[in-house]
Amino acid sequence: MQYRKLGKTGFEISEVSLGTWQVGGRWGEPFNEENAERIINKAIDAGVNFIDTADVYSEGDSEAAVAKVVKSRSEQVYVATKCGRQIQPHTAEGYTPEKLAGYVEQSLRNMKTDTIDLIQLHCPPTEVYSRPEIFEAFERLKEQGKIRNLGVSVELVDEALMAMKYPNVTTVQVIFNMFRLKPSEELFARAKENNIGIIARVPLASGLLTGKMSSQTTFNPEDHRNFNRNGEAFDKGETFSGVDFDLGLEAVEELKRIFPGQEPLAAWALRWVLMFPEVSTVIPGASKEEQIESNLKAAELPALSQKQMQGVQEVYDKYIRASVHQQW
């Protein structure tokens, strides 16, 4: 495993880390603590030292499972969580320093800890990024020793650029994959200038970029890939990166021709993300131990050639750009 610096946090973290939405989120399967612990332990065994969770993943069960495993290990493992999505209706007016401080307190209780390594605003409405009092609230929490760092998880590149104006923002979590190239334009350069860590989420486009799906693939009714394709429950860009499923399948077939051979497309899709030095870590999820092994293969693959990088760009331009580029 290779390690990269996470911006102003100073943390040296695994370039392939673990996202736990699938461990405790809307993927059609009920939360299973034993399975979660096996997945998390498997990741740490392989050198992963950064785990991303959220208070809304199975209503705090994911936070608790992550913390339980991390406490049982001797290794230094950094835990990032998120807050804000509990606000219903999810509007800018619902965001107050008092509410957010309360969510941080709840996360501390869920994880049975005194300090959170990294707390992230969880994709708040765009208007929230124009409210200095929200960001000042986290500075007070840092002074109180309840958090070590503040980050943001965003839907829009413009939101990330707005967030970076606040000096206490240390990281930006953003969707970045072969079907979502926009962050690699202005955002990455600005992040480098401001020493902001980039956490790349949804790197496999909700499974599309595994290359294992077909037009016959079906999903559990409780899986967001079944019920959120048009943004019925939350931003549709979180589901298949906002790409039409059938169009995505066509693009994937072309990508497979760029990466023939024994390694699955998923590993190459993750390795592609790591080709961007501004990315501090990529956080694929896993619902079973074998997926951890598959994800970590990316760290062992050779660098992509210029021809391969250009091939991905051409597939994006042909199939994806028109429908997603300016939306996020």
Disulfide bonds with the S-S distance in Angstrom:
none
